[in-house]
Amino acid sequence: MRAGRVGREGGDAVVTPAPAPPRAVDTGELVRLRTHHPEAVAEAAARRPRRPLVGDSGRLMIVAADHPARGALAVGDRKFAMANRADLLERLCVALSRPGVDGVLATADILDDLLLLGALDHKVVLGSMNRGGLQGASYELDDRFTGHRPQDIERLGFDAGKLLLRIDYDDPGSLDTLESTARVIDAMAERHLPVFVEPFLSRRTPEGRLVNDLSAEAVIKSIAIASGLGGSSAYTWLKVPVTDNPDDMARVMETSTLPAVLLGGDVGEDQESAYEKWRGALQLPTVQGLVVGRSLLYPADGDVTAAVDTAVGLL
């Protein structure tokens, strides 16, 4: 196994090869490479075969795994489900090996591991940009850009960035996040790099917990705000939730002409209900695909392959 590649080998063929079966992740080899050959990450990024953001299907199916960097490790009632890195990487490799899965959204630590595993060849790679609003922190809405910078995404040859924009009208930290978001959108547009903006109107409960408002009125307003940020919207995509009442989505998605993807959410016992919500919203003209994480990586029945294949089938 050559330095900088752990797991399956990849070539530079123009035609995308059939995905190799996922293998068990050798964390010892990953640690050895990180210890003795840290430049292997950049080398793997430089030789990674790329593809267009949107392929022949015209749809996007992205698996998300940027939750741990915000301290959000829970899946359902399992508080530390995402804390086992080898287990998370193996689930990601399974998901990425499935037909119809276009790529992954994650922070640098996870993407570096996937690069070393050779799991990102011919895949769309989205770098997660602002992870400073730690889950449960008093400063959660002052969501600093502590992840990928625009120059990092450009340097590594990744395909896009993603940022989270939660707005609470009662929290001054939201204004700082709004301003820094606008500047990042500008920086990405200057590099001709797409950026996926995930907007919410949020509020704190009497207990101090931050919750997102998924009413149609709130999602409409969040989309309108996000769409107008920065000096150009040419490279801006939206990453939006399905509203509390899925029947409202047609009205909600009339708010902007920006291309949009649907986000997933936490794991629920009634996963079929989530699939039905996505199926309806995917028929709308501005909705171009799905970006889903825990619902597919940690399904209630434990079958990652079946969960991913079902989601791909919705497209």
C-alpha positions, 0 to 999 in steps of 0.5 A: 500500500503506497504512502498516502493511501489506506484502503482501496486504490484509485486511478486517474481514469476519465470514466468513473470506476465502479465503487470498490466494496468498503473495507474495514478501516485500519486506524493504526495505519491512519495514525502511522501516516499522520505521524510519519507522513503528514504530507500524505493528505495533500498528496492524496488531495492533489491526485484525487480524480474529480467530477462535476458538482452535478452529474448527468442525473442533474441531482445531488446525493450528499452524505453529511458528517460534520456534526462532531466538530460542533460537539454534536455526537448524539444520534437519537438517545445514543449520546456518543454514537458519533464519537467512535471515529473508525465506526463513523469512517466505515459507515461513510465508506459504505455510504460512499460506495453505494450507487447514486451517492455523489459525495460527502460533507465534512470537516477537515479531520474527517475529509483528511481520513477519507482522502487517505482511505481513497474514498473520495475519488470521483466524489463531490467534496464539501468542506464544512466552514463554520463550526464555532457555534458549539452545541449548547454553548452560550455563544452558539449563535456567534457561529465563528468560521473555525473549519475550512476557509475558502482558500483551503477548499481551493487549495485542496481541490474540493468542490464546494463549501457549506455554512450554517446560518442560524438567526435569533432576533434576540441574540446579538451574536447572530449579527456577527454570523450574518456579516461573516457569512456574507464575506465568506460568500464573497470569497467563495464567489471570487474563486468560482466555488459553490457555497451551500448556506443552511439558514434557520430562524432560531430561538432559545427555550426557557431552559436555554436550549436552541431550537430551529423554527420549522414553520413555513413563515420562518423558513420563508424568511430565513431563505429570503435573508440567506439569498440576499447575502454577499455581493453575488449570489451566482455561486450560492446554493441553499440547504433547507429543511422540510417544514413542519407541514410538508404541504407548505414546501411549494410555497416556501421554495417560491421564495428564491431562485437559488438551487437548493438541497434538502437537509435530513435531521436526527434519527427517528423511529419513523424513517418512512415518514421522513422519506415521504417528506423528502419525496414530495419536496424533491418534485419542486423545481428549485430542489436539486437533491439531498444532503443527509447525515445521521438519518442515513449513517445511523438508521434505527435498524442499523442498515446503512446500505438500505437507508442510503439506497432508499434515499437515492431511490427518491431522486 
